[in-house]
């Protein structure tokens, strides 16, 4: 099945992609994070924690921890980070993570089991070995881990060695994600991230020797000094290293929002046409190398869990992107971290001073969030299912919601007809099926059901492709 899907992707006309390539959200959540508001308070978050605590049958639980520290600045980065070479700052941060966790657990009366744990950043491997052990011991003190739990961490090849990888495996991590971006020396210099091929190769070899079950590469196209030839060489090296998963992101240059990007010379950026050429080339190269196109900008080997989940319709999506896990509640700890509980999303404060001050006052460090209506929950399910190329059965959803969804979404169904005309969807009054060629356009399909898009937002969305 994956071979047929890949062939369909390669057959899609480029002019069709150009026609429907517009600006839109990436839908790691719905409503999207730009719709969160400060009227959502810590007391609201507590009410959702208590609601979960009272439930007899609970959704699986996922935990995300944000480690914001980085030893050096990458100019392209839009993440919330703290640039410092003072490794003593992370010890204080762990103190406050422990305090925040205690504030959360005060409202979860029973010991919980984690289905997923993800450490993101920043640079999680900024932590010392003792600090990594301390953090994992803290989590195991308060949580159980499911036997098949995904325990993942983002690592910077410049900050790890064999001893670090051995430690990560020893404390329970089974998945790693490496920020590779590009191997070209001129590109690396332009974005202030120097990490040569041999360094990354050594990290991959050591990771495999320590038994990590899945290794992901993050790549970025559209960076300064990139061109078709240079990125072809990068892909040669990536394919040689053979990671299990690849995320190929389109660089969004927003220097008015992200100050580090002001150090990038706009004249060095590839044109929109060059970006498309790089993407098309990358798509063909990765598929020819045996990777399965999952959707958006994600690829996986055929035996990887993501590819299998796409085949059997069990693929899901959350703030970490595509996942094999069913919909989870998500508790998020640390600076600017985003959680999801029941019919809500919650986001923490964005600066260390604010974060520390709130916790010093014995308050959960909530900056903003949103309550979801029943309509929001319904639209979320439809949008995230479309993002995973799963079908939509209006009759089944209607039975759950007690409404005639064919009538309720009549205008949305009509809007999808333009995509059906080009063989991207199959649309009836009762269901929607994403056809193989339609996987390029899932963000566009989701936008049709986004009730917030007509409302003003400060967000600037990226191109769909």
Phi, psi and omega in degrees: 000318181296326178297317179296318180296316179298318179297322179295321178297317181291337182275352186291131181294137181296328181295332177290320177297317180297324182295317186258010182276091181238180180277140179187166179292162177266350175052056164278351172207166168212126356298157181286162190298335178290352178264355177293153184218159186283353175290343175279118188248174177302325179298326177293317178300317180300321181297324179285325174298316180293324177298317177297317182301327184277348184285139176282312176253116185252153169294155172304155183246134176243151180231129175242135177234125181264122175252106194277349192281140173223141180283336179216162186263126171266123191294333183279346196289134176248011180281161175277113186219164176235116182272120181201150172255003179273097182288352175290341182290334182287332178295317177297318181299319178296325176303316183284328173299319179296319178293319179297317178300320178297321178295323178291312186293339177299340182250001174247100193285336182249150178296132185255159176250131181269130173272329181217147169223132177225129173255119180235180184198203015054201181230097180304328180281010166294331179297145175287168179300317179296323181290323176297316177297318180300314182296314182291325176295322178299315181294318181289336176294328187249345182229153163266157175247134176300149181304328181254025184300138171274119183237102191238157181213141173275130181235147176256116182305337180283347186241010180233153173225185183299322181294322179295315180295322176297319178296314181301318178293321183294325182272359170119355179292138179234358178222142177230152175229126183251132172277097181267310178069296182193142179267351184292128183300322180293320178294315181300319178295320182293333180253005176062047175216094183263114175208107187284169184301317183297325178296314181292319179301316180297319179297319179294314180299318180291321178299315180293324179296331180268004169086021177295131189280341180208133179235126180250143171248133167264125175241154178229130172249149186102008180282160179299144178075358178284147170210177184301317182292316183294321181284335172298318178294320177300316180295326175305315182287322177297314180297324176298321181281338170057056175295158182287325181225152178223130171249119185250094187269147174270120182296129176256112183270104182229067186296338178289338179259325186240104187304321180302330181291346178291346178275356178267128178283119183299331179295340180274351183282141175294152179288168177302321179294318178295322178300313179298319178298318179296318180295313180299317178298316181296318179302311181295316183297316183290321177294318178297332179279359175105002179279150176263133176281114184278319183149159183052256184230028184246141180225151178210154174292153184302330182269002178283153181301326179296316180295320179294321179292325177295321180297317186263005175080015182258011180294141178230173182217138176212197185294340176269004180102215180284144182213158178270354186271144176297167184304125181247155158285148184231119171263131183239132181240146175103177185303125173061008183294143182250127178244169180218119178226123179054232180264050181208158164236148180220140179232138180281165177300155192258349179242152181298318182300315179293318181298311180295319183297317180297315183291325175301332178269013179062034179245141172296135190279055185278129175263316184196176178179197180200141170269138179260133172282171176300324178294319178299316181298318179296312180294324177301315181298317180295313183296313182290329174294319177295322179298333179264008181062022175278154179283159177245120177253101184295328180295314180295315178295323179296322178297324179287324185264349179073026181227158173275097186286335176299320177283319182299322183252030183301318181290324178294317179299320178296322181292335181281348184299328181297327178283326178297323181300335182256014175074026181262334180222159165243119188238129170232178177291348187246337180203165177232131175240130175275118179279162185309316181290342182283350183296339174294333195246019186298329177295320178296320178297316180298323181300331180299329183260004182276106183284351183267348188296335180279352179266146184296143177216154177273353183288148170245116185275158178270166173297149181297328180231000000 
